[in-house]
Amino acid sequence: MSLPEIWFLAIAVLFGGYFLLEGFDFGVGMLMPFLDRRRGETPAEGDTRRRVLLNTIGPVWDGNEVWVITAVGAMFAAFPAWYAGMLSALYLPMLLVLVGLILRVVAIEWRGKIDDPRWRRWCDVGIGAGSWIPAFVWGMAFANLVRGLPVDAAGRFVGGVGDLVSPYALLGGLTTVAVFVVHGAVFLSLKTGGEMRGAATRAARRLAPVGAVVAAVFVGWTQAVHGHGWTAAPAAVCVGALAATAAVAGVRGEPSARREAIAFATTSVAIVALTALVFGSLWPAVIPSTIDPAYSLTIADAASSAYTLRIISWASLVVLPVVIGYQAWTYWVFRQRISLHHIPESIGLPLRRDVGAR
């Protein structure tokens, strides 16, 4: 296997790691408006429930974003033509992803700074928008890559926004939303305790069958139209893992740590298999052309020089184990479940214009 092919696989692994880890972050953000309510509770109690949800991802969400930074950086270094072509063709979708991620960062970081219901309400809106938008747009963007883009002989994108909005692309966005929200619900059932654990388990029980059906349609469409012979394996694994998630999550009775661990493992396998299907369907191209297959940008065409690939390969061998080890240590340290009684009183500043005049 050549160095360009190895780096194509490496970028696929990095995006797979990003979707696996950031997927449950997005899922938690998307579920916040639906798991924070209980009949007869006060606004303060509802805020405590939302803080439980946020604290499950609090120590790790920003570290999870490192994966996409690394993936895009690797794409820039190893395949500059792919990087330029993808970001220029998908400029608007990538801009939406960036805006969504910025909204989420600001909302999470600043939510607890001010002790005011209106402030927190707007921050919660930012967290929700910063979860729903990237979750949908990432699926839509990669579905467009698999389907192909109107790229001419010079490698220039000659289409418009309308070329990016197709039934297949929209289904790709719905698939990532559905899979991530199930992944987030299962993660919450694994990371919370008490009544929040029960609420997350019920959400996973309802959402898992829907996610399995939506993903199965997208996976079947991808394999039938764009897949290769060997991509049938990850397609089958993805559908099977989501079906297993639906079966495990749908078991009635008291929440079980073993079932929760199995469900999280199966959603993780489904996301990895879905990523393998998408990148496998691209192979050996990185940007298929819908104008003429001869205009498609291939792995060999887009790759950097052999010297550049050797340099970044050695650098990755040194840095990557450190990054993975540090992140694994973080997950181990913050492995305990979080319940309502773990949340302290708010220490945010009051939102009053006359504070400085006192």
N, C-alpha and C positions, 0 to 999 in steps of 0.2 A: 504494500500500500504506500502511495506517495505521500509526501508531506502535505500538499494541498488537501488531499482526501482525509488525512488525519486531522487537519485543522477544521475541516468541515464537520467531522464527527465531534470534535472538541466543542465547537460552537453549538451544535445540537445538544450536547450534554449540558452546557452552561445554560441554555434556554430551558432545558428540561428541569434543571435544578431551580431556576428562577420560578417557573410555573408551579413546581411542586411546593416550594417554600412560600413564595409570595401569594400563591393561590389561596391558602387558608387565611392569609391576612386580608385579601380582598373579600373572601367569604364572610369573615367576621364583620368587616365594615358594612357589607350588604345586608347582613342579618340584624344589625343593631336596632333599626327601627321596629323590628318585629319581635325581638326577645326582651325588650326593655319595659314591657307593660304588664301589669298585673291588676286585676280588678280591685278598686278601692284603695290603691296605694297612693301615697303622697308624692309630689314632685321630687322631694329629696330622696325617697326610696327608689323612684324610677332612675334618678341620676346615679345612685349607688349601683344599680343593676347594669347600667351602661358602663360604669367604671370597671366593673368586674370583667365585662367583655373586652374592654380596651387593655386591661392589665394582662390578659392571656397572651397578647401579642406584644405588649409594651417592651420587653427586653430584647425582642428579636426582629421586629418588623424592619427596622432600618438596616440591620445586617443582611436581611433577605434581599434587599434592593441591590446589594453589592453584586449579586449574580448577574443582573441585567446590565449593570455598568461594565462588568468584566466581559460579558458576551458581546456587547456592542463594541467595546474596545478591541477585543480579539478580532471581530469582523473588520474593523478599521485597519488593524495591523496586517492581518493575514489575507484579507480580500477587499482591498480598497475600492475596486470597481463595484463589488456587491454592495458595500457600505454606501457608496455614492448613489448608485442606481436605486437601491431600496429606499433610502431616505428622501430622495428627490421625488420618486414616484408616489411614495406614501407620506408625503410631507404633512398633509392635513391630519391623517390619522395619528402620526407620531407626535404632532403638535398637541392633539387632544390627550394622548397618553401623558405627555409631559405636564400639561396643565392639570390633569387629574392627580398625578403624583405630587405636584407642588401643593395643590389644595389639601391633599391628605396629610402631607408632612406638616404644613402650617397648622392645620386643625388639630392634629394629635399633640403637637408640641405646645400649642398655646391654649388648649382647652382648659387645663387646670390652673392657668395663671390668674384667671379672674373668677371670683366667686359670684357669678350672676347667671340666672337661668337663661336670659336672652343670649348672652355670650356663648354659653354652652350649647344652646339650641342651634346657633349658626355654625358653631364648630362641628356639631354632629351632622349638619347638612354637608359641610365640607368633607367630612370623613366618608359619608355615603357617596357623594359625587366622585370623590377620589378613589372609590372602590369600584363603583359600577362602570364608570367610563373606561378606565384601563382594562378591566376584565372583559368588556365587550370589544373594545377596539383591538386588543391584541389578537383575539380570535379572528376578527374580521381581516386584520392585516395579513396574518399568515395564510388565511384561506385565499386571499387575493394572490399571494405569492404562489401557492400551489396551483391555482387556476390559471395563472399567467397574467402578464401585464402587456399593454400595447407598447412594446419597445421596438424601435426601428433598428436598422443595420448599424447605426452609430452608437447604439446602446442608450438612446435618449427616450424618455417616457413621452409619448405623443398623445396620451389620452387626457381625460378630465376626471372630475370628481364622480361623474356618472358611471365611469368605467369601474369604479371601486365599489359601487353599490349594486350587487347582484344577489339573487336568492342564495347562491352558495356562500357568498361572503357573509351575508346576514346570518345564515345558519351557523357559520363558523363562530361569529360573535355570540350568538345565543348558546352555543355549545360550551364555550369557555365560561360564560356566566353560570350556566347550569352546573357544570362540573366544579367550579370554584366555590359556589355557594353550598353544594353538598360537602365538599372538602372542608369548608369552614365550619359547618354544622357538626361534622364528625370530630373535628379538632376541638371545638368547644365542649363537646360531651366528654372528651378525653382530658381536658384541662380545667374544667370547673367542677364544683361540688355543690351539694344541696339542691335547692330548687332550680338554680341556673343549669345544673347538669340535666335535670329532668326536662327543662324547656328546650335545651339543645338537642337532647335525644328525641323528643317529639318532633322537632323541626327536621332532623335528619331522617326520621321515619317517613315524613310526608314528602320530602324533597328528593330522596334518593331514587325512587322509581321514575320520577319526571326527568331527572338528570340522566338516568340510564337510557330512557327512550330518545331524548333529544340527541345525546351523544351517539347512540346507535345509528340514527338516521344520517348524521354527518359522517361518521366513520364509514358506513356502507356506501354513501355517495362518493367519498374520497377514494376508497379502494376500487370501486367500480369504474370510475372515470379517469382518475389520475394515478392510481396505485400500480405497483409492480407485483411480480409473483411473490417475492419475499416479504412485501409489506402486508400480506394477508395475516402474517403471524402477529405483529403488533396490533393490527386492527381487531383480530379476534381476542387478544389479551385485554385490550381496552374495554371492549363490550362485556367480556366475561367478568372483568374486575368490577365494573360498575353494576352489573347484575348481582354479583356477590355482595357488593355494598348495600344494594337495595334489600337483599335477602337478610343480611345480618342486622341492618338498621331497623328492619321491619319486625323483628322479634319483639313480642310484647313482654310485659313484666318489668321487674326492677332493672335499672341500668346495671350493666356488667362491664367491669374494666376489661375483661378479655374480649367481649364483643366490640367494645369501642376501639381497642387496639387493632383488632382484625379489620374493622371497617376503615380505620385510618390507613392501614397498610394497603387495603384494596383501592381506595381512592388515589393513594400515592402511585400505585402500580398503573392505574388507569391514566393518570396524567403523564407519566413517563412513556407509556405505550402510545398515547395520543401524539406526544412530541415526536417519537420515533416514526410514527406513520406520516406526519407532516413533512419532516425532513427527508424521510425515505422516498416520499412521493416526489420531492423536488429533484433528487439525485438522477443524473449527474449535473443538473442545472442548478443555478442559484436564483436566476430570474428567467423563467420561461417566457417566451414572446408569443402573444396571441396573434401577431401579424404574420409571422413566418417562423416556424421552428428553427430555421437556420440563423435567426437573429437572437436566439436565446443565449444568455450569458451563462457559460458553464463554469464548473469549479476550476478547471485548468486556465480558462480565459481570465477569471477574476483574481487569481492568486498573485500574491507578491512574489518577489524574487526568492530563489532558493536560500540565499544568504539571510534575508530578512526572516524567513520562516525558521531557519536554524537558530537564529538569535532569540526569537520570541519563544521557541520551544525550550531552550535551556533556561530562560528566565521563568517560564511557567513551572518547570520542574522544581525550581527553588521556592517560588512564592506560593503556589497553589496548596501544597500540603500545610503550610502555616495558616493560611486563611481557613481551610476546611477544619483543621484542628481547633482553631480558636472558636469557630462557630459551633462545632460539636460540643466544646466545653461550655459555651453559653447555654445551649439547650439543656445540658446536664445540670448545670447550677440552678436553672429556673424550671425544673421538671415538676414541681409540686402543683397540685390543684389549687385553684383560687375560689373562694366562696365569699358570700356577702359579708361575713364577719371579719374578713381580712382587710376590708376597705376602711381606711381611717377617715376622720372628718376632713372636709375640704379646708385647705389653708390658702386659697387664692385671695387676691386683693379685691376689695370692693370696686364695682364699676360706678363711680360717682364723680361728677365733674368738680365737685367742691372739696374733694379729698385734700388737695394741696393747699386749700385756704384755711384748713383747720390748724 
